[in-house]
Amino acid sequence: MRRGVGLTLLAAALSVVVSSCGNGVIDKSTDGVPPAEATGTLRVLIPSFPPSTKGRDAFQKVVDDFHKTYPKMKVEPDFATYKNLNEKLSTSIAAGIPYDVMVTGVGWVQPFASKNIFEDLGKYGVTPDVIKEKSTPALIPAVTYDKKLYAYPLIADARAVALRKSAFREAGLDPDKPPQSLAEIKAAAEKLTKRDKNGNITRSGFDLASATGFRQSFVTFLAATGTPLYVGGEPNFDNKAGLDTLLWIKSMINNVQPYGQTNAAGQPLVLTGEAAMGIVNGGVDCSADGIGQKNCDDLKFFRFNSGKEIEYVGGDLASIGSRSRHKDAAWSFIQTLTTNPNLDMLAQLNKKVPAYKDASNSPAAKSNPLSKFVADGLVYAVNENEVPGNWLEMRGNFDVQLTQAVLGQKDPAKVLHNLAGQSR
């Protein structure tokens, strides 16, 4: 429900953004003022710090670093989540009280940059060449709109696939030769699935990590065929590759995994042993406080390859609000966020990897085998690619309509055709 509210507010806010004059902002502009003399409040919308004492303490360390340059500026954080980010952004726009720094994710930059809500970072010397040298090239498409950069990558949220070695051996499969294509994964998953005497699944053969929405799974599996979701903002999925991918997902649900399967801990099911194979996030805690070393030793990681080896990669991306009265200070705050120690801290707080150049040698990557695997795999990064301006609305459309297709409520081919039409 919250997602729908956020999208509605976003549409309303974007419709008035041109006429809004930001009357709610009372601070005078500090742009051009020497940093040591600048005063005012820097408003930061950021979902990157966990809503906990540990997360707030970590954020305060960033603020303390920022105050070394801007000692008189106040920093007002808004610790959003990705579930309410749309709503907070839209409300601030409609109220005329813009954020100065906004952290969003893959697929967010293009819709907001197209409406002049994000500032072009070119004035601060941020170009694709700079990102290639200082950050991970994998996220350049995600921060680019109309050949300009509107965000700076902070951390990469990568996905891999994991299997249980013991489950593979039990099923007569070789864990050292993991399946990679869609056909191979389905065949292995069917052998790995366990059922009770009534036919109910007691251990899933494959966890798609899509309990009730299949957008990200669809993007990932489609990309493994060498087919990006969008090309130049135009839909690229209303075709044979798209239909084959959707039908494959449909063939998996309630066959090797029950629809809606999750666990109370919110953990990937393969890490808890509730699935023999499945999609995992970018990090695993092998300590006694996590899943334990014995469980970690039973895991093997691999990537999808149905014609192209890929690793799905999202991320946290920092932008400057175009109507900020403190753009120079906002850029200084982003520079503070993107120092290696602060990115290392962010990555480990979120079980992700830092988006700087040498992520494979980061403390996060060295802390556990899964983070090391995904950091090494950033060269295979894929995501939604060059999304259209209405992508934030389309995200919800994909989740709803793909689910209807997977559950047999709507014809898969018609669903893809409808989504393609809605994307234009």
C-alpha positions as CSV (number, residue, x, y, z in Angstrom):
1,M,0.0,0.0,0.0
2,R,2.8,2.4,0.9
3,R,4.4,1.9,-2.5
4,G,1.2,2.9,-4.3
5,V,0.8,6.0,-2.1
6,G,4.3,7.0,-2.9
7,L,3.8,6.7,-6.6
8,T,0.6,8.7,-6.5
9,L,2.4,11.4,-4.5
10,L,5.3,11.3,-6.9
11,A,3.1,11.9,-9.9
12,A,1.3,14.8,-8.2
13,A,4.6,16.3,-7.1
14,L,6.3,16.1,-10.5
15,S,3.3,17.8,-12.1
16,V,3.8,20.9,-9.9
17,V,7.6,20.9,-9.6
18,V,8.1,23.4,-12.4
19,S,5.7,25.9,-10.7
20,S,6.9,25.3,-7.2
21,C,9.2,28.0,-6.0
22,G,10.5,26.3,-2.8
23,N,8.7,28.8,-0.5
24,G,9.1,26.4,2.4
25,V,12.9,26.8,2.4
26,I,14.1,29.6,4.8
27,D,17.8,29.2,4.5
28,K,19.8,31.7,2.4
29,S,22.0,30.2,-0.2
30,T,25.5,29.3,0.9
31,D,26.8,28.6,-2.6
32,G,30.0,30.7,-3.1
33,V,30.3,31.3,0.6
34,P,33.6,30.1,2.2
35,P,32.9,26.8,3.8
36,A,34.2,27.9,7.2
37,E,31.6,30.7,7.2
38,A,28.6,28.9,5.7
39,T,25.6,28.5,8.0
40,G,22.2,26.8,7.5
41,T,20.8,23.3,7.5
42,L,21.8,20.6,5.1
43,R,18.8,18.2,4.6
44,V,19.9,14.7,3.8
45,L,17.5,11.9,2.7
46,I,19.4,8.7,3.1
47,P,18.2,5.0,3.2
48,S,21.8,3.7,3.5
49,F,22.1,3.7,7.3
50,P,20.2,1.1,9.2
51,P,17.5,2.6,11.5
52,S,19.4,1.6,14.6
53,T,21.7,3.1,17.2
54,K,24.6,1.6,15.2
55,G,23.4,3.2,12.0
56,R,22.9,6.6,13.6
57,D,26.3,6.5,15.2
58,A,27.9,5.6,11.8
59,F,26.0,8.5,10.2
60,Q,27.3,10.9,12.9
61,K,30.9,9.9,12.0
62,V,30.2,11.1,8.5
63,V,28.7,14.3,9.8
64,D,31.8,14.8,12.0
65,D,34.0,14.5,8.9
66,F,31.9,16.9,7.0
67,H,32.1,19.4,9.8
68,K,35.9,19.6,9.3
69,T,35.1,21.5,6.1
70,Y,31.7,23.1,7.0
71,P,31.9,23.5,10.8
72,K,28.9,25.8,11.1
73,M,26.4,23.9,8.9
74,K,23.8,21.8,10.6
75,V,23.0,18.4,9.1
76,E,19.4,17.1,9.3
77,P,19.2,13.5,8.3
78,D,16.0,11.7,7.2
79,F,16.7,8.0,7.6
80,A,14.3,6.7,4.9
81,T,13.9,3.2,3.7
82,Y,13.4,2.2,0.1
83,K,9.8,1.4,0.9
84,N,9.0,5.0,1.8
85,L,11.6,6.8,-0.3
86,N,9.2,7.8,-3.1
87,E,6.7,9.2,-0.6
88,K,9.3,11.3,1.3
89,L,10.8,12.7,-2.0
90,S,7.4,13.5,-3.4
91,T,6.2,15.1,-0.2
92,S,9.2,17.3,0.0
93,I,8.8,18.5,-3.6
94,A,5.2,19.2,-3.2
95,A,5.8,21.1,0.1
96,G,8.6,23.2,-1.5
97,I,11.1,22.0,1.1
98,P,13.6,20.1,-1.0
99,Y,16.4,17.9,0.3
100,D,19.9,19.0,-0.4
101,V,21.4,15.5,-0.7
102,M,19.3,12.5,-1.8
103,V,20.4,8.9,-1.9
104,T,18.3,6.7,-4.2
105,G,18.9,3.5,-6.2
106,V,19.2,2.0,-9.6
107,G,16.3,3.2,-11.8
108,W,15.6,6.3,-9.8
109,V,18.1,8.8,-11.4
110,Q,16.5,9.0,-14.8
111,P,13.0,9.8,-13.8
112,F,14.1,12.5,-11.4
113,A,16.8,13.9,-13.6
114,S,14.4,14.2,-16.5
115,K,12.2,16.4,-14.3
116,N,15.2,18.6,-13.2
117,I,15.0,17.4,-9.6
118,F,18.6,16.2,-9.5
119,E,21.6,18.5,-10.2
120,D,24.0,17.7,-13.1
121,L,27.2,16.8,-11.3
122,G,29.3,18.0,-14.3
123,K,29.8,21.3,-12.6
124,Y,31.7,19.5,-9.9
125,G,33.9,17.7,-12.4
126,V,32.0,14.4,-12.3
127,T,32.2,12.7,-15.7
128,P,32.0,9.1,-16.9
129,D,35.8,9.1,-17.1
130,V,36.0,10.2,-13.4
131,I,33.6,7.5,-12.3
132,K,35.6,4.9,-14.3
133,E,38.8,5.9,-12.5
134,K,37.4,6.3,-9.0
135,S,34.2,4.2,-8.8
136,T,32.8,1.0,-10.3
137,P,32.0,1.3,-14.0
138,A,29.2,-1.1,-13.5
139,L,27.0,1.7,-12.1
140,I,27.7,4.4,-14.7
141,P,24.5,3.7,-16.7
142,A,22.5,3.9,-13.4
143,V,23.7,7.4,-12.7
144,T,23.5,8.7,-16.3
145,Y,20.7,10.6,-18.0
146,D,21.1,12.4,-21.4
147,K,24.8,11.7,-21.3
148,K,25.3,13.6,-18.0
149,L,25.9,12.2,-14.5
150,Y,23.3,13.0,-11.8
151,A,24.5,10.8,-9.0
152,Y,27.7,9.4,-7.5
153,P,27.8,5.6,-6.6
154,L,28.2,4.8,-2.9
155,I,27.8,1.1,-2.5
156,A,26.9,-1.8,-4.8
157,D,24.1,-4.1,-4.0
158,A,25.1,-7.3,-5.9
159,R,23.3,-10.6,-6.2
160,A,24.8,-14.1,-6.7
161,V,23.5,-17.6,-6.7
162,A,24.3,-20.1,-4.0
163,L,23.9,-23.9,-3.7
164,R,24.2,-26.3,-0.8
165,K,27.0,-28.8,-1.6
166,S,25.5,-31.4,0.7
167,A,22.1,-31.1,-1.0
168,F,23.6,-31.5,-4.4
169,R,25.6,-34.6,-3.4
170,E,22.4,-36.1,-1.8
171,A,20.6,-35.6,-5.1
172,G,23.4,-37.1,-7.2
173,L,24.5,-33.8,-8.6
174,D,28.0,-32.4,-8.7
175,P,28.4,-29.2,-6.7
176,D,31.6,-28.4,-8.5
177,K,29.6,-28.1,-11.8
178,P,26.7,-25.8,-10.9
179,P,23.9,-25.3,-13.3
180,Q,23.9,-21.9,-15.0
181,S,21.4,-21.7,-17.8
182,L,17.6,-21.5,-17.1
183,A,17.1,-25.1,-18.4
184,E,20.0,-26.5,-16.3
185,I,18.7,-24.7,-13.2
186,K,15.2,-26.0,-13.6
187,A,16.4,-29.6,-14.1
188,A,18.6,-29.4,-11.0
189,A,16.0,-27.7,-8.9
190,E,13.4,-30.4,-9.6
191,K,15.8,-33.0,-8.4
192,L,16.7,-31.0,-5.3
193,T,13.1,-30.2,-4.3
194,K,11.8,-32.3,-1.3
195,R,8.1,-33.0,-0.6
196,D,6.2,-34.6,2.2
197,K,3.8,-37.6,1.6
198,N,1.0,-35.2,0.6
199,G,3.2,-33.6,-2.1
200,N,3.8,-30.3,-0.1
201,I,7.2,-28.8,-0.7
202,T,9.4,-29.1,2.5
203,R,12.6,-27.9,0.9
204,S,12.6,-25.7,-2.2
205,G,14.9,-26.7,-5.0
206,F,15.5,-23.1,-6.0
207,D,14.7,-19.8,-4.2
208,L,13.9,-17.0,-6.7
209,A,14.0,-14.4,-3.9
210,S,10.7,-13.1,-5.2
211,A,8.0,-13.9,-2.6
212,T,5.2,-11.9,-4.2
213,G,6.8,-9.8,-6.9
214,F,8.9,-11.0,-9.9
215,R,10.3,-7.8,-11.4
216,Q,13.8,-8.2,-10.2
217,S,13.9,-12.0,-11.0
218,F,12.6,-11.3,-14.5
219,V,15.2,-8.6,-15.1
220,T,18.0,-10.9,-13.9
221,F,17.0,-14.1,-15.8
222,L,16.3,-12.1,-18.9
223,A,19.7,-10.4,-18.8
224,A,21.3,-13.9,-18.5
225,T,20.0,-14.5,-22.0
226,G,21.9,-11.4,-23.2
227,T,18.7,-9.4,-23.4
228,P,18.5,-6.1,-21.4
229,L,15.1,-5.0,-20.1
230,Y,15.3,-1.6,-21.8
231,V,17.6,-0.1,-24.5
232,G,17.7,3.7,-24.7
233,G,14.5,3.9,-22.6
234,E,12.6,1.6,-25.0
235,P,11.2,-1.8,-23.8
236,N,13.2,-4.8,-24.9
237,F,11.3,-7.6,-23.3
238,D,8.1,-8.0,-25.5
239,N,9.8,-10.7,-27.5
240,K,10.7,-14.4,-27.5
241,A,13.4,-14.0,-24.9
242,G,11.0,-12.1,-22.6
243,L,8.2,-14.6,-23.0
244,D,10.6,-17.6,-22.6
245,T,11.9,-16.1,-19.4
246,L,8.5,-15.3,-17.9
247,L,7.2,-18.8,-18.8
248,W,10.3,-20.3,-17.1
249,I,9.5,-18.4,-13.9
250,K,5.9,-19.6,-14.1
251,S,7.2,-23.1,-14.4
252,M,9.2,-22.8,-11.2
253,I,6.6,-21.4,-8.8
254,N,4.7,-24.1,-7.0
255,N,6.9,-26.6,-8.7
256,V,10.2,-26.2,-7.0
257,Q,9.2,-23.3,-4.7
258,P,5.9,-22.4,-3.1
259,Y,4.5,-19.0,-4.0
260,G,5.1,-16.4,-1.3
261,Q,7.8,-18.4,0.5
262,T,9.8,-16.4,3.0
263,N,11.2,-16.8,6.5
264,A,10.8,-14.8,9.6
265,A,14.5,-13.7,9.6
266,G,14.2,-12.3,6.0
267,Q,17.3,-14.4,5.1
268,P,17.9,-16.0,1.7
269,L,16.4,-19.4,2.0
270,V,19.5,-21.2,0.8
271,L,21.5,-19.8,3.7
272,T,19.1,-21.3,6.3
273,G,18.8,-24.6,4.5
274,E,15.1,-24.0,3.5
275,A,16.2,-24.1,-0.2
276,A,18.9,-26.2,-1.8
277,M,19.8,-23.4,-4.2
278,G,18.8,-19.8,-4.8
279,I,19.6,-16.1,-5.1
280,V,21.5,-14.5,-2.3
281,N,22.4,-10.9,-1.4
282,G,25.9,-9.5,-1.3
283,G,27.2,-10.8,2.0
284,V,27.0,-13.5,4.5
285,D,28.0,-13.6,8.2
286,C,30.0,-16.8,8.8
287,S,30.5,-16.1,12.5
288,A,28.7,-17.8,15.3
289,D,26.5,-14.7,15.4
290,G,25.5,-15.4,11.8
291,I,24.9,-18.7,10.0
292,G,28.1,-20.2,11.3
293,Q,31.2,-21.5,9.6
294,K,29.8,-25.0,9.0
295,N,26.9,-23.6,7.0
296,C,29.3,-21.3,5.1
297,D,31.5,-24.2,4.2
298,D,28.5,-26.0,2.7
299,L,27.9,-23.1,0.2
300,K,29.2,-22.6,-3.3
301,F,28.5,-19.4,-5.2
302,F,28.0,-19.0,-9.0
303,R,26.4,-16.7,-11.6
304,F,23.7,-17.1,-14.1
305,N,24.6,-17.8,-17.7
306,S,22.0,-18.5,-20.4
307,G,24.2,-17.1,-23.0
308,K,25.8,-14.3,-21.0
309,E,27.4,-14.5,-17.6
310,I,25.8,-11.9,-15.4
311,E,25.5,-10.6,-11.9
312,Y,22.6,-8.4,-10.9
313,V,23.8,-5.2,-9.3
314,G,21.8,-2.4,-7.7
315,G,23.3,0.2,-5.5
316,D,23.0,3.4,-3.4
317,L,23.5,6.6,-5.4
318,A,24.0,10.1,-4.0
319,S,22.5,13.1,-5.8
320,I,22.3,16.9,-5.2
321,G,18.8,18.5,-5.2
322,S,18.5,20.9,-8.1
323,R,16.7,23.4,-5.8
324,S,19.0,23.1,-2.9
325,R,20.3,26.4,-1.4
326,H,23.5,24.6,-0.4
327,K,24.7,22.8,-3.5
328,D,28.4,23.3,-2.7
329,A,27.9,22.0,0.8
330,A,25.8,19.1,-0.6
331,W,28.7,18.2,-2.9
332,S,31.1,18.4,0.0
333,F,28.9,16.0,2.0
334,I,28.8,13.6,-0.9
335,Q,32.6,13.8,-1.1
336,T,32.7,12.9,2.6
337,L,30.4,10.0,2.1
338,T,32.6,8.7,-0.7
339,T,35.9,8.5,1.1
340,N,37.0,4.9,1.3
341,P,36.7,4.5,5.1
342,N,33.1,5.8,5.0
343,L,32.2,3.6,2.1
344,D,33.7,0.6,3.8
345,M,31.6,1.4,6.9
346,L,28.4,1.7,4.7
347,A,29.1,-1.5,2.9
348,Q,29.6,-3.6,6.0
349,L,26.5,-2.1,7.7
350,N,24.4,-3.2,4.7
351,K,26.1,-6.4,3.6
352,K,27.0,-4.8,0.3
353,V,30.3,-3.8,-1.3
354,P,31.8,-0.3,-1.7
355,A,31.4,1.1,-5.1
356,Y,35.0,2.4,-5.3
357,K,37.4,1.1,-7.9
358,D,39.1,-1.7,-6.1
359,A,36.1,-3.2,-4.3
360,S,37.6,-6.7,-4.4
361,N,40.2,-5.6,-1.9
362,S,37.9,-3.8,0.4
363,P,37.4,-4.8,4.0
364,A,33.8,-5.9,3.2
365,A,35.0,-8.2,0.4
366,K,37.7,-9.7,2.6
367,S,35.2,-10.2,5.5
368,N,33.3,-13.1,3.9
369,P,33.4,-15.3,0.8
370,L,30.1,-14.1,-0.6
371,S,31.1,-10.4,-0.6
372,K,34.4,-11.4,-2.2
373,F,32.6,-13.4,-4.9
374,V,30.2,-10.5,-5.8
375,A,32.9,-7.9,-5.7
376,D,35.0,-9.9,-8.2
377,G,31.9,-10.2,-10.3
378,L,31.1,-6.5,-10.7
379,V,32.6,-6.8,-14.2
380,Y,29.5,-8.9,-15.1
381,A,27.1,-6.3,-13.7
382,V,23.6,-5.9,-15.2
383,N,20.4,-4.2,-14.0
384,E,17.3,-2.6,-15.6
385,N,19.6,-0.7,-17.9
386,E,18.4,2.5,-19.6
387,V,15.0,2.9,-18.0
388,P,12.2,5.2,-19.3
389,G,11.1,8.3,-17.4
390,N,8.1,6.6,-15.9
391,W,10.2,3.8,-14.4
392,L,9.2,4.4,-10.8
393,E,5.6,3.7,-11.8
394,M,6.6,0.8,-14.0
395,R,8.3,-0.9,-11.1
396,G,5.0,-1.5,-9.4
397,N,3.3,-2.4,-12.7
398,F,5.9,-5.1,-13.3
399,D,5.5,-6.6,-9.8
400,V,1.7,-6.7,-10.1
401,Q,1.3,-7.9,-13.7
402,L,4.2,-10.4,-13.7
403,T,2.7,-12.0,-10.6
404,Q,-0.7,-12.3,-12.4
405,A,1.1,-14.0,-15.3
406,V,3.0,-16.4,-13.0
407,L,-0.1,-17.4,-11.1
408,G,-2.0,-18.0,-14.3
409,Q,-4.4,-15.1,-13.8
410,K,-3.4,-13.4,-17.1
411,D,-1.8,-14.5,-20.3
412,P,2.0,-14.0,-20.1
413,A,2.4,-12.8,-23.7
414,K,-0.4,-10.2,-23.2
415,V,1.2,-9.1,-19.9
416,L,4.5,-8.4,-21.5
417,H,2.8,-6.6,-24.4
418,N,0.8,-4.4,-21.9
419,L,3.9,-3.6,-19.9
420,A,5.8,-2.6,-23.1
421,G,3.0,-0.3,-24.0
422,Q,2.8,1.3,-20.6
423,S,6.6,1.9,-20.7
424,R,6.3,4.2,-23.7
